[in-house]
Amino acid sequence: MKISHEHTKLSLLAAAMAVCTLLCVSAFSQSTSSDQGAVEPNANQSAAENMPADQQGPIQLVDPGKIYNDNPMSWVGKSVVLKTVMVQDTNNSGNFWVGLDNSHRLLVVKQKDDANLKAMTIHKGDVVTISGTVEAASKYMAHATSAEGGSMQDAQNSSGVFLMATEINVNSSTHH
């Protein structure tokens, strides 16, 4: 009888170990399958969100305030498109400002090497779409670009940045 009692104990111990092994294998299997799902890109994200930042196209904005209000220097070097923004003011060099008022605005400088851009006349109140790159405003950039020194100084003192325009489209003009 003693042998059969020990045999029963061993059988129960073996069964308990088998159950534990099955539970562990099952738990491991579920955790690795859910980890594999985490590697997959989210189907609700756009293709641009899944791309590395250096491969994305220009950032589309309808409010230049996003640049001059939200840590303007973090925008330096970024390619942007300002869509249907109103020209707040112009200057003698043909460059202009977009934004709300004299305290909340972004200087737009036309590339000096682009004859088509330089030939464009932009008026206060025009609605434009602008493509370009955000640059740090400085005395050096006033000399290196077509910007007036006073305008670049204003940009440097306000947000510290300006938009170097590579393309400008007039959506609606105040002068016909």
C-alpha positions as CSV (number, residue, x, y, z in Angstrom):
1,M,0.0,0.0,0.0
2,K,2.8,2.3,0.7
3,I,4.0,2.0,-2.9
4,S,0.6,2.9,-4.4
5,H,0.3,5.9,-2.1
6,E,3.7,7.2,-3.2
7,H,2.8,6.4,-6.8
8,T,-0.4,8.5,-6.4
9,K,1.6,11.4,-5.0
10,L,4.0,11.3,-7.9
11,S,1.1,11.1,-10.4
12,L,-0.5,14.2,-8.8
13,L,2.8,16.1,-8.8
14,A,3.3,15.2,-12.5
15,A,-0.2,16.3,-13.4
16,A,0.3,19.6,-11.5
17,M,3.6,20.2,-13.3
18,A,1.9,19.5,-16.7
19,V,-0.9,22.0,-16.0
20,C,1.7,24.7,-14.9
21,T,3.7,24.1,-18.1
22,L,0.6,24.4,-20.3
23,L,-0.5,27.6,-18.6
24,C,3.0,29.1,-18.9
25,V,3.2,28.1,-22.6
26,S,-0.2,29.6,-23.2
27,A,0.6,32.9,-21.5
28,F,3.9,33.2,-23.4
29,S,2.2,32.5,-26.7
30,Q,-0.4,35.2,-26.1
31,S,2.2,37.8,-25.0
32,T,4.3,37.3,-28.1
33,S,1.4,37.5,-30.4
34,S,0.3,40.8,-28.9
35,D,3.9,42.1,-29.1
36,Q,3.9,41.3,-32.8
37,G,0.8,43.4,-33.3
38,A,2.6,46.4,-31.6
39,V,5.2,46.3,-34.3
40,E,2.7,46.8,-37.1
41,P,1.9,50.5,-38.0
42,N,-1.4,51.8,-36.9
43,A,-3.9,51.6,-39.8
44,N,-5.5,54.8,-38.6
45,Q,-2.2,56.8,-39.0
46,S,-1.4,58.6,-42.3
47,A,1.5,57.5,-44.4
48,A,3.4,60.6,-43.4
49,E,3.0,59.8,-39.7
50,N,4.6,56.4,-40.3
51,M,7.5,57.9,-42.3
52,P,10.7,59.1,-40.8
53,A,10.7,62.9,-40.3
54,D,13.4,63.6,-42.9
55,Q,11.3,61.9,-45.6
56,Q,8.0,63.8,-45.0
57,G,6.9,66.5,-47.4
58,P,6.2,70.1,-46.3
59,I,4.1,70.8,-43.3
60,Q,0.7,72.3,-44.3
61,L,-0.5,75.2,-42.2
62,V,-3.4,77.6,-42.4
63,D,-2.3,79.7,-39.5
64,P,1.2,81.3,-39.4
65,G,0.7,81.7,-35.7
66,K,1.6,78.0,-35.3
67,I,5.2,79.0,-36.3
68,Y,5.6,82.4,-34.5
69,N,3.7,81.4,-31.3
70,D,4.9,77.8,-30.7
71,N,8.7,77.8,-30.1
72,P,9.6,79.5,-33.4
73,M,13.2,78.4,-33.4
74,S,12.1,74.7,-33.5
75,W,10.7,75.5,-37.0
76,V,14.1,76.5,-38.5
77,G,14.9,74.4,-41.5
78,K,11.4,73.0,-41.9
79,S,9.6,73.1,-45.2
80,V,6.1,74.5,-44.9
81,V,3.1,75.6,-47.0
82,L,1.0,78.4,-45.6
83,K,-2.4,77.9,-47.2
84,T,-4.7,80.9,-47.9
85,V,-3.2,83.3,-45.4
86,M,-3.9,87.1,-45.5
87,V,-1.1,89.6,-46.2
88,Q,-0.9,91.8,-43.1
89,D,1.6,94.3,-44.5
90,T,4.2,94.8,-47.3
91,N,7.5,96.6,-47.6
92,N,9.4,98.4,-50.4
93,S,11.5,95.4,-51.3
94,G,8.4,93.4,-52.3
95,N,8.5,91.1,-49.2
96,F,5.6,91.0,-46.9
97,W,4.2,89.9,-43.5
98,V,1.4,87.4,-42.8
99,G,-0.3,87.2,-39.4
100,L,-2.8,88.9,-37.1
101,D,-1.2,92.3,-36.4
102,N,2.2,94.1,-36.0
103,S,3.0,92.0,-32.9
104,H,1.9,88.6,-34.2
105,R,3.2,88.1,-37.7
106,L,5.8,86.3,-39.9
107,L,8.0,87.9,-42.4
108,V,7.9,86.3,-45.9
109,V,11.0,86.9,-48.0
110,K,11.1,86.1,-51.7
111,Q,14.1,84.2,-53.0
112,K,16.4,86.8,-54.6
113,D,17.5,84.4,-57.4
114,D,13.9,83.8,-58.6
115,A,12.9,86.4,-61.1
116,N,9.3,85.3,-61.2
117,L,8.9,85.7,-57.5
118,K,10.7,89.1,-57.5
119,A,8.3,90.3,-60.3
120,M,5.2,89.5,-58.2
121,T,3.5,92.4,-56.6
122,I,1.8,91.5,-53.3
123,H,-0.6,93.9,-51.6
124,K,-1.9,94.3,-48.1
125,G,-5.1,92.2,-47.8
126,D,-4.2,89.7,-50.5
127,V,-4.9,86.1,-49.7
128,V,-1.9,83.9,-50.7
129,T,-0.5,80.4,-50.4
130,I,3.2,80.3,-49.8
131,S,5.7,77.4,-49.9
132,G,9.1,77.8,-48.4
133,T,11.5,77.1,-45.5
134,V,11.6,78.7,-42.1
135,E,14.9,80.4,-41.4
136,A,16.4,82.2,-38.4
137,A,16.3,85.9,-38.7
138,S,19.6,87.7,-38.5
139,K,21.6,90.7,-39.9
140,Y,23.6,88.2,-42.0
141,M,20.3,86.9,-43.5
142,A,19.2,90.4,-44.3
143,H,22.4,90.8,-46.5
144,A,22.2,87.3,-47.9
145,T,18.5,87.6,-48.9
146,S,16.4,90.3,-50.5
147,A,15.0,91.4,-47.1
148,E,15.2,95.0,-46.0
149,G,17.4,95.4,-42.9
150,G,14.6,97.0,-40.9
151,S,12.1,94.1,-41.7
152,M,14.7,91.5,-40.9
153,Q,15.4,93.4,-37.6
154,D,11.7,93.4,-36.8
155,A,11.5,89.6,-37.5
156,Q,14.6,89.0,-35.3
157,N,13.1,91.0,-32.5
158,S,9.6,89.4,-32.7
159,S,9.6,85.7,-33.4
160,G,13.3,85.4,-34.5
161,V,12.3,83.6,-37.7
162,F,11.1,84.3,-41.2
163,L,9.8,82.3,-44.2
164,M,12.1,82.1,-47.3
165,A,9.5,81.7,-50.0
166,T,10.1,79.4,-53.0
167,E,6.6,79.7,-54.4
168,I,3.8,82.2,-53.9
169,N,0.3,81.9,-55.4
170,V,-2.2,84.7,-55.0
171,N,-5.6,83.2,-54.2
172,S,-7.4,86.5,-54.0
173,S,-6.2,90.0,-54.6
174,T,-7.4,93.3,-53.2
175,H,-6.1,95.0,-56.5
176,H,-7.7,94.0,-59.8
